[in-house]
Amino acid sequence: MTAISPLQSIHKKGLFGDHHKKNEGDLLSISEITNLSIFQIVRYKNSKIQTDTIKIDGLEIPLESLKVSSNKNTRILWSAPNTWLVLTKNENCIKDIDKNCKSENFSVTDVSHSRAVIQIKGTKAEEVMKKGCPINFNEFKRDNCAGSVFHGINVIIDCVADDVKTFNILTLRSFGESFYHHITDASLELGYVGI
C-alpha cells in the first residue's frame, strides 16, 4: 500500500503567474515534500534524563527556542519547551529515537501522515511569506524555525537555506489544500515554478 500525499491531487507542475520574459532560475519554486517521516518528541516533566546528552541521527537536540539541528537527512526543530519535531528521510531514524528516547522519559508520536509540507524557494521567498505571516523575516536565518500563522492557518516555518532563501512550511494535512492555495496565490505576482 502506498501513501497518498496531502497535495497529490492539487499540486500542479509548470510555470505560473508573472513569469513572462523572466529567467526561470529567477522565479520562485514551490514543491511538496513527500516521503518524509515526522516524529514529535516530548520530554516528560518528571523525566530524570538530561536532553543535552541525547543524539538522534548524530544530531544534538536543540535546547533554545527557534533553533534547528540538521544534517543531510534529518532536521530536529525546537517546537516548545521540552518538545521537538524530527523531520527525516532516514528510514532508520526511528530506531535511533526509540533507543535514545525511552518511553519512561519521553513520548514519541509519529505525525508523518497528519502533515502537509510545502517548500518555497527563491530570492523573493521572504516577500511571499511576509504577505501572510507576522514573523520578522529580516531576522529569520538558516536553521531557525517558528510556529506561526499564514492567513489564519497554523504553520511551522523552517528556514532550510540562506544563499537562496528556502523555507519548509508544515501545516496540518486537513489545511494543506487551503494553505497551498494561499501560498501559490501570494506567489503569482512574482511568478513561480511548480516542481
N, C-alpha and C positions, 0 to 999 in steps of 0.2 A: 504494500500500500504506500502510495506517495503522498506527501503533504501538499496541500494546496496553499500557495502563498496568499496573504491577505489582499494583495493588489493584482493578482493574476488576471482578472477579467477587466480591469480598468486601466492599468499602466500601458501607455502607448509609446512605441518607439518611433523616432523620426525627429524632424525639425518643427518647432512650434514658435508662435509669437513673432516678434520683430527680429527675424534672422536674415532678412534680405540684405545683400551687399555687405554681410559681416563674415569674417573668417570664422569657420566652425570651431576652431580652437579657442576663440574669444567668447564663445557662448557658454552659458551655464549648462551643466549636465545634471539630469535628475534620473535617479535609478532606485529600484527597490533592492534592498539587500536581503537575500534569501539564504537558506542553508546555514543559518546562524543559531547556535544554542545560547539561550539566555537563562541564567540562574540568578535568583535573588537569594542572598545570604544575609541572615540576621543573627547577630550575636545576642544570646540571652542575657538578661540583666544580671542574673546570678552566676554567670559563667566565670570560671577561675582562670581560663586561658587568656594570655595576652595576644592581642591581634597583631602586634608588631613582630611576632615570631612566626607568623603563618605566611607561606608562599603558595601561590596557585599558578601552575604553568610557569614556574620560575619567577613570578612577579610578587612583590610585596603588596599587601592590601593598603590602599591609600587611607591615611588617618586624618586628613584635612578636608574640609568641605571644598567642593568644586574640582577636586583633583582626580586624575585618571592615571593608572599604571598600565603600560601597554608593551606588547611585543608584536611580532608579525601576525600571530594568530589570535591573540587574546587581548581584551581590554577589560580592566576592572574599574568601575565607576563608583565613586563615593556617592551614595544616594541619600543618606540621612545618618544621624549618629548611630553607629553600630549596624549599619545597613549598607550593602553593596550590591551592584549588578555586575555579573560576569558575562561578557559577550564573547563568544569564542567560536572558531571554526575547527578547533582541535577536538576531535572525537573522544580523546582520552582524558579531557579536562575534568569530566565528572568524577573519574576515579581519583584524580588529584584532590578535588573538592571533598569527596567522601573521606579520603584519608586524613586530610588536614582540618576538616570542619566537622568533627564528630557530633552526633545528634544530641549528646548531653550538654554541648556548649553552643550549638548553632542550629538554626532552622534553615534548611536548604530547599528551595522550591524551583522547579523547572517552569519558567513562564514563557518558554520559546514560542508556543503556539498562540499565545494571547497578545502578542505584539506585532505591529507593522513597523518596519524600519525603512526609512527613506533617506537616501544620501543626496545632498545638493552640493555641487562642486563648481567653483569658478571664482574669478576675481570679484564678481559682484554678488556672491552668495550672501555676504553680510547684509547687503542692501535689501535683499528679498526677506531675510529673517527679521530685519527691523520693521518691515511692514505689518507684522502681526504679533510680535513678541516684545515684551518690555525690558528684556535684558540689555545691558550696556555692552554691545558687541565690540566697541572700541577697545575694551579691556579683556575681551574673551579670547584666549590664546589656545594654541595646541595643547592637548591633554588637560583641558578644562571641560567640565560638564555641569549642567544645572537642570533642575526641574523647573518648568515654567508653563506658559500657555501660548498657543498660537491661534489667534481668532477664537478664543474661548475653549480650545481643545487642549487638554493636559498633554504635555510632551516632556521628554527628556532630551536635551541637546548635548551632543558630544562633539567637541571640536577635534577632528582627526588630523588635520594638517593646516599649516600656516602659509607655506610657499604658494600654493593655490588653495585658497580657503575651502575647506571641506568639512561639512557637518553631517553627522549621522543623527537622525531625529527619530526617536522611538515614541510611539503612541499606542494606545490600546487598539487591538485588532478591530473592534467594533467601530472605532472612529477613523480607521485607516483610509477609507474611501473619501470621507469628508475632508480629512487633513490633506490627502493627495490633491483634491480639487483646489483647496486653498493655496497650497504651495505652488502648484502649476499656474494658477491664475495670477498669483503675485509675481511670477517669473515671465509672463507674456511680454511685458513692455521691454524686457531686456533680451528676449529671445533665449530659447533653451533647446537642448538635445535630449530627447528621451532615450535612455540607454537600456 
